[in-house]
Structures are given as C-alpha cells and as structure tokens.
Amino acid sequence: MTKSAEVDLDAAKAAVAQMNVKKSGDNAAHLAGAYTSDKPRLNPDALGKSLIDRMPAPTGWRILILPYQTKSKTAGGLLVPDEVQEKSRISTQVGYVLKVGPLAYKDRDKFPDGPWCTEKSWVMFARYSGSRFQIDGGEVRILNDDEILATILDPEDIHHL
C-alpha cells in the first residue's frame, strides 16, 4: 500500500462491508469503499466481480488476512510520520479474516476444540508472521491456521510496543 493510501478502522470496516454486499448493477460502489488513494490500481477486466471475489483463495490450511492499519493522524490531529506508519504496517499484529482455506482447522488432533477463528473475525498473530503481498494497492497476508494467537473484538484495543 502506498503511503498516501492509509486505511483507518472506519475505512477498513466500510471496505469489508462493501465486500459482503451482494453484487449489484453498480460495481464501482464495491471498489469505492475499499480504496482511499486518488489513483487506485485496478484490473478493468475484474470490475464485474466484487473485491472479495478478486482476492486470492487460500489453499490448504491457510487463512487470508487483511491487516489493520493505524490512522495517519492522532486523536489530537497530529500527523504520524511516514516512517512510523511504515514500521506499524510491517509489524502489525492484528487483522481481519477475509477467507479461510478448505483444510484450515480440519486436523482434529491439532484443533480438538474446533476452529480458532472464522471468516469476519478480528485476530492477533505474531508480529512478522505470514506471507505479505500487495493486491490492488493494498496489503494482505496469508497465514497458516496455527499462526493465529487470539481473537479480539476491536483492533483499537491492541497497541504496538
């Protein structure tokens, strides 16, 4: 994600809400809620699909996570320096579960009490875990099912050290 394309909690929630809306005749509405930059990179051939449909489908025991990104301004209105924002992006420990692979949490010996998380859950994971990659101007991660450390209610409750 470019430095000018910061996504705060409200924008992330709006993007996820847009992803969950069934396809309508206005495909731009799906994309408008997910991008905050002036020049998003889009594949024109994929405009007929919702953003969630265009995300990679995790295979096996993997989970697709949308990392939570901090705000570019503090509550008092101070701008957070780009270097601090970049460090926060790289070391984020909280994310929203977008998709779960078909074999995730199926190993009854490893997960006797069932899944640790489900789609549409906020989760915590190790600081540098998973495979990070850019897609359509934003960052997502793919983690193994056993890399989830906890489920949480609100990503704002978790603070970086």
N, C-alpha and C positions, 0 to 999 in steps of 0.2 A: 504494500500500500504506500502511495506517495505521502510525503509529509503534509501536503495540502488536503489529503483525503481522510481526516480523522473521523472516527465514528464514536460518538459518545453512547452512553447507555440507552438514551431515548431513541437515537437513530438505529441502534442495534435491535432494539425491541420492535421498532417500526419495520425494519428490514425483515425480521423474522415473521412478523405479522403479514407482511406482503407476500412472503414465500408461501404462507399457509393458505392464502386466498385462492380459491379455485380460479382456473383460467377464465378470463372474461374477454370481451372483444378488444379491450384496451390494454395491450401488452406493456405499454410504456408505464402504466401505473405500477407494475411489478418491479420494474427497474428503477423508477424514480425514487422509491423509498429506500433502495439499497445503496445508492451512490450519493456521495456528498461533494465530489470533485466537479469542477467545471467541465473537464474533458475525460469522462469515463471511457475506458477501452471496452468496446463491445463487439461481439461477433454478430453482424447483421443477419446471418442465416439462423441464429438461435433466438431471434426476437419472438418467435412464435411459442416459445417454451417459457415457463416460469423460471425464476432464478434458482430455486431449489432443484428443479429438474435438470438444470445445466451443471450443477455441482457434481463432482466425481462420486461414484457409488463405491463406498469402501468394500473391499473384498475380505473374505475370511473373518477373522476375529477383530478387525479394525473398526475404528469409530472416527467419523468426520466431525471436527470441532471448529466452530467459529470463535476465535479468541476475543475476549473482551478487551476493549481499548479504552484507556483513560481519556478524560477530556483534555482539550488543548488549553483551557482556561481554568483557573481555580475558582472556588466559590466566591472569592473576593474580587474576581475579574482580572487577576494577573495571568499573563501568558506563560505557559510552561515552555521552557527552551526545547528546541528541536532535539538536542542530544538526549535530554531526559525522556522525551516522548519515545525516541528510538530505543533507548535502553528498556523502557517499560514494555514496548511492543515485543522485543526479543525475549524478555524474561517473564512475560505474562504467565500467570498460573491459573487463570480462570477462563472458562469458555462455555459456549452454548452448544449442546449436542444437536447437530443437524441430521446426521444419518448414522445408522448402526449396521455393520456388516452382518451377513446371514449366519455366521458362526459365532458371533460375539456372545459371550456368556453361556454357550451351549455345553461347555465342559462341566458336568455335574460334580466331578471330583474337585475341580478348582473353585467352582462357584456353587456350593451346595445350597445356599440360600437364595439363589437366583441372581438376576442382573443387578449390578451396582448402580447403573443409570439407564435411562431410556431416552429416546428422542425427545427434544424440547425440554431437557433438563440443564440446569446450570451446574457445572462440575469444576473441581480443582484437579490439577495434575502437576507433576514435577516441573520445575522451572524451565528446563530445556528439553523436555521430552517430546517425542513425536517428530514427525516429518513436516516441516513448514514449507509452504509454497504459495505463490501468488496465483490468483484466478480472477479475471475481470477487475483488476485494480484493487483487490482486497486479499488479505492473507487468511488461509485456513490451515489447519493441522490435521494430520491423520495419526491417531494414537492406537496402540494395542488396547484391548479391553481391560487388561490388568494394570494399565498405567493410570487409571482413574483413582485418585486418592480420596475424594469425598464428593458428595453432592451438597449444594448450597442453595439458599433461597434467593439471595441478591448479591451480585458481584461487587457492589459498592461496599459490602461488609468486609471484604478482604483487602488488606493493604500490603503493598510491597515493602520489603525491608531493604 
